[in-house]
Amino acid sequence: MNTENNIPSAIDQLKCIPTTVISDALGRNSGVSGLKKYHQHSLKLVGRALTIKCSPGDNLYVYKALKLVQKGDVLVVDGRGAVNNALMGELIMLQGLKNGCEGFVIDGAIRDVEAFRSTPVYARDTTHFGPFKNGPGEIGVPVSIGGHVVCNGDFIVADDDGVVSFSPEQVDEIIQKSLEILKKEEGIIDQINTNRMDWVDLILDKAGI
């Protein structure tokens, strides 16, 4: 299947799959950790990564990325986890949304938290201190978000449980595995509702307990 031609369908399917299920499909050892959501509603974020590598506390290249954002992008900013100065606030958020950005994943700090109430944003922390604008930086390169590598164009899926990402080449496989997991979980829920514990016994038997 041609993944590029299948992107709209893949996006629609991924919007219906929890990140916990995708994480299981990825083997439970791949994904972003250490970030917190700062929007105050349960919002699903699905899109393609536009990656940015910044110097700690410096957002000059976030500004440059605003000129490159296309509809469906998620700004993924590698600020090396530094939280002394915010890499973005309300103004960048508003401009990003205006240009078609779906949301933000920031390995660094944000400010103007109240402004993000209805916009998907995941960040390491908050601070009132603003950023510097001296550079250097890079756009469209592989970045490290909490030790997890995200490449430009990767799929980003995030919800209340966190953020996962994977390459476009994996999308069909991940969706198929996720649907199989969801079907299995539906069967377990049916067992619980009918007072059966076969699924518990299966786990214990497999562990020899």
Secondary structure, 3 states (H helix, E strand, C coil): CCCHHHHHHHHHHHCCCCHHHHHHHCCCCCCECCCEECCCCCCCEEEEEEEEEECCCECHHHHHHHCCCCCCEEEEEECCCCCCCEEECHHHHHHHHHCCCCEEEEEEEECCHHHHCCCCEEEEEECCCCCECCCCEEECCCEEECCEEECCCCEEEEECCEEEEECHHHHHHHHHHHHHHHHHHHHHHHHHHCCCCHHHHHHHHHCCC
